[in-house]
Each structure stands twice: as C-alpha cells, then as structure tokens.
Amino acid sequence: MATLMENLLLKAIFPLFLISAATAVGDSPFIIAHKKASLTRLKSGAERLSVSIDIYNQGFSTAYDVSLVDHSWPQDAFDVVSGNISQSWEKLDAGGVLSHSFELEAKRQGLFYGAPAVITFRIPTKAAPQESYSTSVMPLDILAKVPPEKKLDWVSRLLAKYGSQISVISIVALFTYLMVTPSKSSGVKASKKKR
C-alpha cells in the first residue's frame, strides 16, 4: 500500500520537479500573474469594477522590459475611470512582485467573462520577447437586477447590527424578573405553614 501511495505521489510531483529543474537549469525568469476583479454598486445605480493584477517572478533571474496589457474590457461595455489597462516596468527581479490596478465603470448589463491579461518580458539570453498570461476572472454579472427589499428585511438588518446588545438586555431583564418575582413553590409552602 505504501509503495502505491509513493508511486502516485511521485507521478503527481515529478512534472512539477521537471518544470522547476528546467527553470533552474535555464536560469531564466518564470512569470506567474493573478488577476482579480470586484464589483461595487454605486448609489446612482451604476456599477464600478476594480481590477488588480499581481505579477510574480518565480524564476532565478531578472525579467527586463516587463509590460502588461489587459484588452479584455471592450470599450462599448466599460469606461476606464482611473488607471490604465496597460503598464510597463523596467525589470522584475527574481522572487519579486509587481502590482497594477485600475477601475472601470460598466455601461451595459449582462454576464461578462474576462480573458487573461498578457505580460511580455525580455530575457537577455533570448532575442524574441517572452509572453505569459494572467489568470482569467470568474464570470461577472454586470448590473444585475437587485431583488426588491423584503418587508421583514429591516428586522434582519436590525438584528444583525444590534443583535448582541438585544440579547444582553434580554438576559438581564429575564434575570431581574426571576429575582424580583416570587416563585409559586415558595407561595405554596407559605400557605401550607399558615394552616
């Protein structure tokens, strides 16, 4: 049983080892990028989309002339409110991280699937620029219809906000009531003693 588990583990780890070994032997940068997006509904009914992209160099040497381009946001669906959808840096050292963010405003309603951003960089030992891709974002429901507020929704919001205070006051009131109110058993005992 142990040898079967060891074989399965080796089969799972060996490809990762080969990638790491190839990177180590080549002494080159290994670029990984993670793209995140979050929606914020404004009071005016509009919706803002905050996008951030983190670029990691997991390799053993510096990447030069690093540039990021994210053309996955069509102009007929989004307006750039702040920042840029592209950015350039002189270099990204081994083990380093670069971050870029921008904000968009949605123009139309619908489900949106964001494509990966493209990162290009140069390695001194190679003439052609290298390319890497970020992760894509999960599908976003842009300007989704918000369900109408329910009649008892204010109660749940009130309990969420003041629930702990209400429970403490209720416990103190119940304790006080029990201390002040005479119990029935002591009243029954008192009436039996009088007879």
C-alpha positions as CSV (number, residue, x, y, z in Angstrom):
1,M,0.0,0.0,0.0
2,A,2.8,2.4,0.9
3,T,4.5,1.8,-2.5
4,L,1.3,2.5,-4.4
5,M,0.9,5.8,-2.5
6,E,4.6,6.7,-3.1
7,N,4.2,6.0,-6.8
8,L,1.1,8.2,-7.1
9,L,2.8,10.9,-5.2
10,L,5.9,10.7,-7.5
11,K,3.7,10.8,-10.6
12,A,2.0,14.0,-9.2
13,I,5.2,15.7,-8.2
14,F,7.5,14.7,-11.0
15,P,6.1,17.0,-13.6
16,L,6.4,19.9,-11.2
17,F,10.0,18.9,-10.5
18,L,10.8,18.8,-14.2
19,I,9.4,22.3,-14.6
20,S,11.4,23.6,-11.6
21,A,14.5,21.8,-12.9
22,A,14.1,23.2,-16.4
23,T,13.7,26.7,-14.9
24,A,16.8,26.2,-12.7
25,V,19.0,24.9,-15.5
26,G,17.9,27.6,-17.8
27,D,18.4,30.2,-15.1
28,S,15.5,32.2,-16.5
29,P,12.6,34.1,-15.1
30,F,9.3,32.3,-14.6
31,I,6.4,34.7,-14.7
32,I,3.1,34.0,-13.0
33,A,0.2,36.6,-12.9
34,H,-3.0,36.6,-10.9
35,K,-5.9,38.9,-12.0
36,K,-8.8,39.8,-9.6
37,A,-11.9,41.8,-10.2
38,S,-14.6,43.0,-7.8
39,L,-17.9,44.8,-8.4
40,T,-19.2,47.8,-6.4
41,R,-22.8,49.1,-6.8
42,L,-23.0,52.9,-6.6
43,K,-26.0,54.8,-5.2
44,S,-26.7,56.2,-8.7
45,G,-27.3,52.6,-9.9
46,A,-24.1,52.5,-11.8
47,E,-21.5,49.8,-11.1
48,R,-17.7,50.1,-10.7
49,L,-15.3,47.3,-11.4
50,S,-12.0,47.3,-9.6
51,V,-9.3,45.2,-11.3
52,S,-5.9,44.3,-9.8
53,I,-3.2,42.2,-11.4
54,D,-0.2,40.8,-9.4
55,I,2.8,39.6,-11.4
56,Y,5.3,37.3,-9.7
57,N,8.7,36.2,-10.9
58,Q,9.2,32.7,-9.5
59,G,12.3,32.1,-11.6
60,F,16.0,32.5,-10.8
61,S,16.9,35.6,-12.9
62,T,15.6,39.1,-13.6
63,A,13.0,39.7,-16.3
64,Y,13.5,43.0,-18.2
65,D,11.2,45.4,-20.1
66,V,8.1,43.9,-18.4
67,S,4.8,45.1,-19.9
68,L,1.2,44.3,-19.0
69,V,-1.8,44.7,-21.4
70,D,-5.3,43.8,-20.5
71,H,-7.6,44.3,-23.5
72,S,-10.3,42.0,-22.2
73,W,-12.5,45.1,-21.3
74,P,-14.4,46.2,-24.5
75,Q,-14.9,49.9,-24.9
76,D,-18.6,49.6,-25.7
77,A,-19.2,47.8,-22.3
78,F,-16.7,49.6,-20.0
79,D,-15.2,53.1,-19.4
80,V,-11.8,53.4,-17.7
81,V,-12.4,55.6,-14.6
82,S,-8.9,55.5,-13.1
83,G,-5.6,54.0,-14.0
84,N,-4.7,52.3,-17.3
85,I,-5.3,48.9,-18.8
86,S,-1.6,48.7,-19.7
87,Q,1.6,49.3,-17.7
88,S,5.3,48.9,-18.2
89,W,8.2,48.4,-15.8
90,E,12.0,48.3,-16.4
91,K,12.5,45.0,-14.7
92,L,11.2,42.3,-12.3
93,D,13.8,40.8,-10.1
94,A,13.8,37.1,-9.2
95,G,11.3,36.5,-6.4
96,G,9.8,39.9,-6.9
97,V,6.2,41.1,-7.3
98,L,4.7,43.9,-9.4
99,S,1.1,45.1,-8.9
100,H,-1.1,47.1,-11.1
101,S,-4.7,48.2,-10.7
102,F,-7.4,50.2,-12.5
103,E,-11.1,50.9,-12.2
104,L,-13.8,50.6,-14.8
105,E,-17.4,51.7,-15.0
106,A,-19.9,49.4,-16.6
107,K,-22.1,50.7,-19.5
108,R,-24.4,47.7,-20.0
109,Q,-25.9,44.8,-18.2
110,G,-25.0,41.2,-18.8
111,L,-22.7,38.3,-17.9
112,F,-19.1,39.1,-18.6
113,Y,-16.2,36.6,-19.0
114,G,-12.8,38.3,-18.6
115,A,-9.9,37.0,-20.6
116,P,-6.4,36.7,-19.2
117,A,-4.1,39.7,-19.3
118,V,-0.9,39.4,-21.5
119,I,2.5,40.0,-19.9
120,T,5.6,40.4,-22.2
121,F,9.2,40.5,-20.9
122,R,12.7,40.2,-22.2
123,I,15.4,37.7,-21.2
124,P,19.0,38.8,-22.1
125,T,19.9,35.4,-23.5
126,K,16.9,35.3,-26.0
127,A,16.3,37.8,-28.8
128,A,12.5,37.4,-29.0
129,P,10.3,38.8,-26.2
130,Q,8.7,36.2,-24.0
131,E,4.9,36.0,-23.2
132,S,3.0,35.0,-20.2
133,Y,-0.7,35.1,-19.3
134,S,-2.6,36.0,-16.1
135,T,-5.4,34.0,-14.7
136,S,-8.8,35.0,-16.0
137,V,-11.5,36.4,-13.8
138,M,-14.6,34.5,-12.7
139,P,-17.8,35.4,-14.7
140,L,-19.2,38.7,-13.5
141,D,-22.9,39.6,-13.5
142,I,-22.7,43.2,-14.5
143,L,-25.5,45.5,-13.4
144,A,-27.5,42.5,-12.2
145,K,-31.1,43.2,-11.1
146,V,-31.2,43.5,-7.3
147,P,-34.2,41.7,-5.8
148,P,-36.8,44.0,-4.2
149,E,-36.3,44.6,-0.5
150,K,-38.5,42.3,1.6
151,K,-40.9,43.5,4.2
152,L,-39.0,41.9,7.1
153,D,-35.6,42.8,5.7
154,W,-35.3,45.7,8.1
155,V,-35.7,43.3,11.1
156,S,-32.8,41.1,9.9
157,R,-30.6,44.2,9.4
158,L,-31.6,45.5,12.9
159,L,-30.8,42.1,14.4
160,A,-27.5,41.9,12.5
161,K,-26.5,45.3,13.7
162,Y,-27.8,45.3,17.3
163,G,-28.3,41.5,18.0
164,S,-25.6,41.2,20.7
165,Q,-26.9,44.2,22.6
166,I,-30.5,43.0,22.4
167,S,-29.5,39.5,23.7
168,V,-27.6,41.0,26.7
169,I,-30.5,43.3,27.6
170,S,-33.0,40.4,27.3
171,I,-30.8,38.2,29.6
172,V,-30.5,41.0,32.2
173,A,-34.3,41.7,32.1
174,L,-35.1,38.0,32.4
175,F,-32.7,37.6,35.3
176,T,-34.2,40.7,37.1
177,Y,-37.7,39.4,36.5
178,L,-36.8,36.0,38.0
179,M,-35.2,37.6,41.1
180,V,-38.0,40.0,41.8
181,T,-41.0,37.7,41.1
182,P,-41.7,35.2,43.9
183,S,-41.8,31.6,42.8
184,K,-45.1,29.6,43.0
185,S,-43.5,26.9,45.1
186,S,-42.5,29.3,47.9
187,G,-46.0,30.8,47.8
188,V,-47.5,27.3,48.2
189,K,-45.1,26.5,51.1
190,A,-46.1,29.7,52.9
191,S,-49.8,28.9,52.6
192,K,-49.2,25.4,54.0
193,K,-47.4,26.7,57.1
194,K,-50.2,29.0,57.9
195,R,-52.7,26.1,58.2
